[in-house]
Amino acid sequence: MRAVVCHEGELTVQDLPTPVPGPGEVLLRVTRAGICGSDLHARVHCDATADMSAEVGYNGFMRKGDSVVFGHEFTGEVISYGPQCQKRWVPGTPVVALPIVSHDGQSHLTGFTESAPGAYADFVVANEDLTFEVPEGVTPEQAALTEPMAVAYHAVRRGEVGKRDVAVVIGCGPIGLAVIAVLKATGVKHVVASDLSEARRNLAKRVGADVVVDPRIESPYDKATERRSYVTKAPDMLGLAFDAMRRLRRLPVLPWKPVFHAAERLGAVPSGPVVFECVGAPGMIENIVSGAPFRSRIVVVGVCMEPDTFRPVMAVNKELELRFTFYYDPAEFTTALQMIADGRLDVSPFITATIGFDAVGDAFEALGTAEQHAKILIDPTSNAML
């Protein structure tokens, strides 16, 4: 089979043996594969991530000297099964799968290790138990976006965003756009999106952002404050909290703790927006910690593969909440697929190009500039260039 291989940061098209499905695995003919920002990061910063992964017990993450087939966002058609499979689908059935397989009791992330080659290839292996049939009417292009939409759906759930909350999305690349789309699909009324690229700001509008800003010109947090009054100074925050408590204390004798909790429930104690960091570059967490209003909840979705720093004392003084997200569970994955199938998530604006293997190197360069493209898909049968 043909595949795109990353070795020492270089991408080349090579002829490789077709993978053989092992126990509980299914072989898929790839119909579409998405290029993810994580792939771009891993191409350059994989050694640092491999060191971190080893610290938490996984030694299989790719290193620069490895030869790895990227591709963890994919859809394909069932070709054959390995042993110990239930053989749920007839050959030719379109499916999507979570990008994880197991060998010898060890789980591997598809597309980020030599042990689990990804879908920048004619064929890819998936775990049968983590594979799901594509609903009728969903195109390969739409199905290929199940994985990034599942990432966004998980992130929004982690953010616990109320429908009347203001959500601020920093970075309108593919994952930021996905977060915006999921926020709107789940009923969040006010979404502010921020990106340096005019093209991506326009895409943010198309997928549902209520307000878009160029952060070089205006602050997304100022725009969030226009939608709902947020506290920006420590004395103001403390004063509002104490005033609320004093008002409630005029009622018959109440202990302070329940009074304060009642004030919080009534909205008298200030809280900030839910901010989604969707860039994954050094300095972004510090940028958000410095700029976000008091008591904001920050959800880190972007994957920064380099060491980074921020000022904890700033986060402490603002009483910020910092949450990190990683992947999703099978239920969230299938929910994302169903939301695409029933039209709650329109993923068509995300797709800005479909290419063949020979254009993958150019696609990586184009996506790195963030000026024109959002989601580029690979069609193994195509010869299309950018």
C-alpha positions as CSV (number, residue, x, y, z in Angstrom):
1,M,0.0,0.0,0.0
2,R,1.0,3.7,-0.3
3,A,1.4,5.8,2.8
4,V,2.8,9.1,4.0
5,V,5.7,8.5,6.4
6,C,7.2,11.0,8.8
7,H,10.9,10.4,9.6
8,E,13.2,13.1,11.1
9,G,10.5,15.7,10.4
10,E,10.3,14.9,6.7
11,L,7.2,13.6,5.0
12,T,7.6,11.1,2.2
13,V,5.2,8.9,0.2
14,Q,6.4,5.2,0.5
15,D,5.2,1.8,-0.4
16,L,4.6,-0.3,2.7
17,P,3.1,-3.7,3.5
18,T,-0.6,-3.7,4.0
19,P,-1.3,-4.1,7.7
20,V,-2.7,-7.4,9.0
21,P,-5.4,-7.1,11.6
22,G,-4.7,-8.9,14.9
23,P,-7.1,-10.3,17.4
24,G,-10.2,-8.2,17.8
25,E,-9.1,-5.9,14.9
26,V,-10.7,-4.9,11.6
27,L,-8.8,-3.8,8.5
28,L,-10.3,-0.7,6.8
29,R,-9.7,0.8,3.4
30,V,-9.2,4.5,4.1
31,T,-11.7,6.8,2.3
32,R,-10.8,10.0,4.0
33,A,-8.2,11.1,6.6
34,G,-7.9,14.5,8.3
35,I,-4.8,16.4,9.0
36,C,-4.8,17.6,12.6
37,G,-2.9,20.3,14.4
38,S,-1.5,17.6,16.7
39,D,0.1,16.0,13.6
40,L,1.8,19.3,12.8
41,H,3.1,19.6,16.4
42,A,4.2,16.0,16.6
43,R,6.2,16.3,13.4
44,V,8.5,18.9,15.1
45,H,8.1,18.3,18.9
46,C,7.6,14.6,19.2
47,D,10.7,14.0,21.3
48,A,9.5,16.3,24.1
49,T,6.1,14.6,24.1
50,A,7.7,11.2,24.1
51,D,9.7,12.1,27.2
52,M,6.5,13.3,28.9
53,S,4.6,10.2,27.9
54,A,7.3,8.0,29.3
55,E,7.0,9.7,32.6
56,V,3.3,8.7,32.8
57,G,4.1,5.1,31.8
58,Y,3.8,5.0,28.0
59,N,7.1,4.4,26.1
60,G,5.6,4.0,22.6
61,F,5.1,7.6,21.5
62,M,7.0,8.5,18.4
63,R,10.4,10.0,18.4
64,K,12.0,11.9,15.6
65,G,14.1,9.0,14.4
66,D,11.1,6.7,14.1
67,S,9.2,6.2,10.8
68,V,5.5,6.9,11.6
69,V,2.4,7.0,9.5
70,F,0.3,9.9,10.9
71,G,-3.5,9.9,10.8
72,H,-5.9,9.6,13.7
73,E,-9.0,11.3,12.1
74,F,-10.4,8.9,9.6
75,T,-13.2,7.0,8.0
76,G,-13.1,3.9,5.8
77,E,-14.7,0.8,4.5
78,V,-14.5,-2.6,6.2
79,I,-12.2,-5.0,4.3
80,S,-11.4,-7.9,6.6
81,Y,-11.2,-9.1,10.2
82,G,-8.5,-10.5,12.4
83,P,-9.2,-13.5,14.7
84,Q,-11.6,-13.3,17.7
85,C,-13.8,-10.8,15.9
86,Q,-17.6,-10.7,15.9
87,K,-17.5,-9.6,12.2
88,R,-20.3,-7.1,12.8
89,W,-20.3,-5.6,9.3
90,V,-20.1,-6.9,5.7
91,P,-17.1,-5.8,3.6
92,G,-17.7,-2.4,2.1
93,T,-19.6,-1.0,5.1
94,P,-18.5,2.6,5.9
95,V,-17.3,3.0,9.5
96,V,-15.4,5.4,11.8
97,A,-13.3,4.3,14.7
98,L,-11.6,5.6,17.8
99,P,-7.8,5.9,17.1
100,I,-6.6,3.4,19.6
101,V,-5.5,-0.3,19.3
102,S,-3.9,-2.7,21.7
103,H,-1.0,-5.1,21.3
104,D,0.2,-7.4,24.0
105,G,-1.8,-5.7,26.6
106,Q,-0.5,-2.2,25.7
107,S,-2.8,0.4,24.2
108,H,-1.4,2.6,21.4
109,L,-2.6,5.9,19.9
110,T,-3.1,5.3,16.2
111,G,-1.0,7.6,14.1
112,F,1.5,8.6,16.8
113,T,3.6,5.5,17.1
114,E,5.3,2.9,15.0
115,S,3.2,0.3,16.8
116,A,-0.1,1.7,15.4
117,P,0.3,3.2,11.9
118,G,-2.3,5.8,11.1
119,A,-4.6,6.6,8.2
120,Y,-2.4,8.7,5.9
121,A,-2.4,5.4,4.0
122,D,-4.5,3.2,1.8
123,F,-5.4,0.9,4.7
124,V,-5.5,1.2,8.5
125,V,-6.3,-1.2,11.4
126,A,-8.9,-0.4,14.0
127,N,-10.3,-2.1,17.1
128,E,-13.6,-3.7,16.2
129,D,-15.1,-2.9,19.6
130,L,-14.3,0.8,19.1
131,T,-15.6,0.9,15.5
132,F,-19.0,2.3,14.5
133,E,-21.0,2.2,11.3
134,V,-21.5,5.5,9.6
135,P,-25.2,6.4,9.5
136,E,-26.9,6.5,6.1
137,G,-26.6,9.9,4.3
138,V,-23.3,10.9,6.0
139,T,-20.6,11.4,3.4
140,P,-16.9,10.3,3.9
141,E,-16.0,13.9,4.2
142,Q,-18.4,14.4,7.0
143,A,-17.6,11.1,8.7
144,A,-13.9,12.0,8.8
145,L,-14.6,14.9,11.1
146,T,-16.2,12.7,13.8
147,E,-12.9,12.5,15.7
148,P,-12.2,16.3,16.0
149,M,-15.9,16.9,16.7
150,A,-15.6,14.4,19.6
151,V,-12.6,16.3,20.9
152,A,-14.7,19.5,20.9
153,Y,-17.7,17.8,22.4
154,H,-15.6,16.5,25.3
155,A,-14.0,19.9,25.8
156,V,-17.4,21.6,26.0
157,R,-18.6,19.1,28.4
158,R,-15.5,19.6,30.5
159,G,-16.2,23.3,30.4
160,E,-19.7,22.9,31.9
161,V,-20.9,25.8,29.9
162,G,-24.4,27.0,30.7
163,K,-26.7,28.2,27.9
164,R,-26.6,31.7,29.3
165,D,-22.9,31.7,30.0
166,V,-20.5,33.6,27.7
167,A,-17.9,31.3,26.0
168,V,-14.7,32.8,24.6
169,V,-12.8,30.7,22.1
170,I,-9.1,31.6,21.6
171,G,-7.9,30.3,18.3
172,C,-10.1,29.5,15.3
173,G,-8.1,26.6,13.8
174,P,-9.9,23.3,13.2
175,I,-10.4,22.5,16.9
176,G,-11.4,26.0,17.8
177,L,-14.0,26.0,15.0
178,A,-15.2,22.6,16.3
179,V,-15.6,24.0,19.8
180,I,-17.6,26.9,18.5
181,A,-19.9,24.6,16.5
182,V,-20.5,22.3,19.5
183,L,-21.1,25.3,21.8
184,K,-23.8,26.5,19.5
185,A,-25.2,23.0,18.9
186,T,-25.6,22.6,22.6
187,G,-27.5,25.8,23.0
188,V,-24.9,28.3,24.3
189,K,-26.2,31.7,23.4
190,H,-23.1,33.9,23.4
191,V,-19.8,32.8,21.8
192,V,-16.9,35.2,21.3
193,A,-14.1,33.9,19.0
194,S,-10.6,35.4,18.6
195,D,-8.0,34.7,15.9
196,L,-5.2,36.6,14.1
197,S,-6.3,35.2,10.7
198,E,-9.1,37.0,8.9
199,A,-10.0,33.9,7.0
200,R,-10.4,31.9,10.1
201,R,-12.4,34.6,11.8
202,N,-14.8,34.4,8.8
203,L,-15.0,30.6,9.2
204,A,-15.8,31.2,12.9
205,K,-18.8,33.3,11.9
206,R,-19.9,30.6,9.5
207,V,-19.9,27.9,12.2
208,G,-21.8,30.1,14.6
209,A,-19.7,32.5,16.5
210,D,-21.8,35.5,17.6
211,V,-18.8,37.9,17.8
212,V,-15.3,37.6,16.3
213,V,-12.3,39.7,17.1
214,D,-8.8,40.3,15.9
215,P,-6.9,40.2,19.2
216,R,-4.4,42.7,17.8
217,I,-7.1,45.3,17.7
218,E,-9.6,44.5,20.5
219,S,-9.8,42.2,23.5
220,P,-12.1,39.2,23.3
221,Y,-12.7,39.6,27.0
222,D,-14.0,43.2,26.5
223,K,-16.4,41.7,24.0
224,A,-17.4,39.1,26.5
225,T,-18.0,41.9,29.1
226,E,-20.4,43.6,26.6
227,R,-22.5,40.5,26.7
228,R,-22.4,40.1,30.4
229,S,-20.9,42.3,33.2
230,Y,-17.7,40.7,34.4
231,V,-15.4,41.9,37.2
232,T,-11.9,43.0,36.1
233,K,-10.4,44.3,39.4
234,A,-9.8,42.5,42.6
235,P,-11.3,45.2,44.9
236,D,-14.5,45.2,42.8
237,M,-14.8,41.4,43.1
238,L,-14.4,41.5,46.9
239,G,-16.7,44.4,47.2
240,L,-19.5,42.9,45.2
241,A,-19.2,39.6,47.1
242,F,-19.3,41.4,50.5
243,D,-22.2,43.6,49.4
244,A,-24.2,40.6,48.4
245,M,-23.5,38.9,51.7
246,R,-24.4,42.0,53.7
247,R,-27.7,42.3,51.9
248,L,-28.6,38.6,52.7
249,R,-27.4,39.0,56.3
250,R,-30.2,41.5,56.9
251,L,-32.5,38.5,56.7
252,P,-33.2,36.6,60.0
253,V,-30.0,35.1,61.5
254,L,-28.1,33.0,58.9
255,P,-24.6,31.5,59.1
256,W,-22.1,33.1,56.8
257,K,-21.3,30.0,54.7
258,P,-24.9,29.3,53.5
259,V,-25.3,33.1,52.9
260,F,-22.3,33.2,50.6
261,H,-23.5,30.0,48.7
262,A,-26.9,31.6,48.3
263,A,-25.3,34.7,46.9
264,E,-23.4,32.6,44.4
265,R,-26.6,30.8,43.3
266,L,-28.3,34.1,42.9
267,G,-25.5,35.4,40.7
268,A,-24.6,38.2,43.2
269,V,-21.0,36.8,43.5
270,P,-19.1,37.5,40.3
271,S,-18.0,34.8,38.0
272,G,-16.2,35.0,34.6
273,P,-16.7,33.5,31.2
274,V,-15.6,30.0,30.1
275,V,-12.5,30.4,28.0
276,F,-11.3,27.7,25.6
277,E,-7.6,27.8,24.7
278,C,-7.5,26.2,21.2
279,V,-4.1,27.3,20.0
280,G,-1.6,25.0,21.7
281,A,1.4,27.3,21.5
282,P,3.8,28.4,24.2
283,G,2.6,31.5,26.0
284,M,-1.1,31.0,25.3
285,I,-2.0,29.9,28.9
286,E,-0.2,32.9,30.3
287,N,-1.9,35.2,27.8
288,I,-5.3,33.9,28.9
289,V,-4.5,34.0,32.6
290,S,-3.4,37.6,32.3
291,G,-6.4,38.7,30.2
292,A,-9.4,36.7,31.4
293,P,-11.8,38.3,33.9
294,F,-11.9,37.2,37.6
295,R,-13.3,33.7,38.3
296,S,-13.1,32.6,34.7
297,R,-12.9,28.9,33.9
298,I,-10.1,28.1,31.4
299,V,-10.4,24.9,29.4
300,V,-7.1,24.0,27.7
301,V,-7.9,22.1,24.4
302,G,-4.9,23.1,22.3
303,V,-2.0,20.6,22.5
304,C,1.2,22.4,23.3
305,M,4.1,19.9,23.0
306,E,6.7,22.2,24.4
307,P,7.5,23.2,28.0
308,D,5.6,26.4,28.9
309,T,5.1,28.8,31.9
310,F,2.5,31.0,33.3
311,R,2.2,33.1,36.5
312,P,0.4,31.1,39.2
313,V,0.1,34.2,41.4
314,M,-2.0,35.9,38.7
315,A,-4.3,32.9,38.5
316,V,-4.5,32.8,42.3
317,N,-5.4,36.4,42.6
318,K,-8.1,36.1,40.0
319,E,-9.3,32.8,41.4
320,L,-9.2,31.3,38.0
321,E,-10.1,27.7,37.3
322,L,-7.8,25.7,34.9
323,R,-9.0,22.5,33.3
324,F,-7.2,20.4,30.7
325,T,-8.8,18.0,28.2
326,F,-7.6,14.9,26.5
327,Y,-9.5,13.0,23.9
328,Y,-13.0,11.7,24.7
329,D,-14.8,8.5,25.6
330,P,-16.6,6.1,23.2
331,A,-20.0,7.6,24.2
332,E,-18.9,11.1,23.3
333,F,-17.4,9.8,20.0
334,T,-20.7,8.2,19.0
335,T,-22.6,11.3,20.1
336,A,-20.5,13.5,17.8
337,L,-21.2,11.1,14.9
338,Q,-24.9,11.3,15.6
339,M,-24.8,15.1,15.8
340,I,-23.2,15.2,12.4
341,A,-25.8,12.7,11.0
342,D,-28.8,14.5,12.3
343,G,-27.6,17.9,11.2
344,R,-27.0,19.5,14.5
345,L,-23.3,19.8,13.5
346,D,-22.7,21.2,10.0
347,V,-19.0,20.3,9.4
348,S,-19.0,21.4,5.7
349,P,-17.5,24.8,6.4
350,F,-14.5,23.2,8.1
351,I,-13.3,21.4,4.9
352,T,-11.1,23.8,2.8
353,A,-9.3,21.2,0.6
354,T,-9.2,17.5,-0.3
355,I,-5.8,16.3,-1.5
356,G,-3.8,13.2,-2.4
357,F,-0.8,11.7,-0.7
358,D,1.7,13.7,-2.8
359,A,0.3,17.0,-1.5
360,V,0.5,16.2,2.2
361,G,3.9,18.0,2.7
362,D,2.5,21.2,1.1
363,A,-0.7,20.9,3.2
364,F,1.4,20.8,6.4
365,E,3.1,24.0,5.3
366,A,-0.2,25.7,4.4
367,L,-1.8,24.7,7.7
368,G,1.2,26.1,9.6
369,T,0.5,29.6,8.2
370,A,-3.1,29.6,9.4
371,E,-4.1,32.1,6.7
372,Q,-6.2,30.1,4.3
373,H,-7.0,26.5,5.4
374,A,-8.9,24.9,8.3
375,K,-9.4,21.2,7.8
376,I,-7.6,19.5,4.9
377,L,-8.6,15.9,4.1
378,I,-6.6,13.2,2.4
379,D,-8.3,11.0,-0.2
380,P,-6.0,8.1,-0.9
381,T,-7.5,7.7,-4.4
382,S,-6.9,11.3,-5.4
383,N,-4.0,13.0,-7.2
384,A,-5.2,16.5,-6.2
385,M,-2.6,19.1,-5.1
386,L,-3.1,22.2,-3.1
